[in-house]
């Protein structure tokens, strides 16, 4: 299994906890995110997200399609989770 860590993030004025597992798929880091409301430890959803780069060198976060039936999450939620992952990784590496 990959490395594990926890993040906190806010979305729609609610505080969430995300349990992150970092895996490598074809040498690309993929983050498995199980997230829940901070006030209720019941898992809401599990997403797989990854970081990409645009031609202008901007970083963007996208949800990985696991199955054809995968329901897409709000792109804003994916971006918020991705930014929280980056912050946590910067803290761990610094």
N, C-alpha and C positions, 0 to 999 in steps of 0.2 A: 504494500500500500504506500501511498505518497505521504508527504509531510502534512501535518494538521495544525490549524490555528483557528482562533475565533476573532470575529470582527463585530463592531457595533455600527449601525447606520440608521438614519431616519428616512422614512418614506411616507408621504402623505401625513406628516405631523405625528407619526408613531415611531417609537424606538424599537428596533429589531436587533436580534442577535443572529449572527450567521456563523455556522460551523463549516469551516473550509477544509477540503482535502485537495491538495495539489498533486495532480498526476501528469504524466507526459504521454501524449499520443503523437507518434511519429516525431518525437523530439520537440513538440510544441506543448507548453504548459497549458493544461486545462484544469479549471477549478470546479470541483463539485461543491455546491453551496446548498446546505440545509439551513433554512432560516425560519425563525419563529418570532413572535412578539416577545419583547422583554418581560412583559407582565404575564405571559402564558407560555410555558415551556413546551407546548405542543407544536410539532413541526407543521408549518403551513405548506411548504413546497420544497422540492429539490430541483435545482437547476445546474446545468453545466455551462460555464461561460469561459471565454478565452479572450485574449487581448490581440488586437490587430493594429496595423498602421495604415494610414491613408497616404496618398501621394504627397501631401503637404507635410508629412512626418507627424501628423496628429495621431494620438492614440485613441482607439475606440474599443469598446467592449461589446461582444455579441454573444448571444445564447447559442449553444451548440445543439443541433438537432440530433437527438439520440435515436428516435424512431420516427417514422412517418407521421405517427399520431401525436407527436410532441406538441403540447400547447405552448405557444410563444408567450413569454412574459412581457410586460410593459418595457419597452426599450429604456425608458428613464430609470426603472428599477434596476435593470441590468447595469446601466452606466453608474448608478450610485453604488451598487455592490462592488463593481470593478474598481472604482476610486478608493473605496474602503480597503479593498485587498491591496492595492498599490501602497497606500499609506502604511498598512501593517507590515508589508514586505520591506519597505524602506526603513521602518523602525527596527525590524529584526536584523537587517543587514548593516545598519549604522552603528 
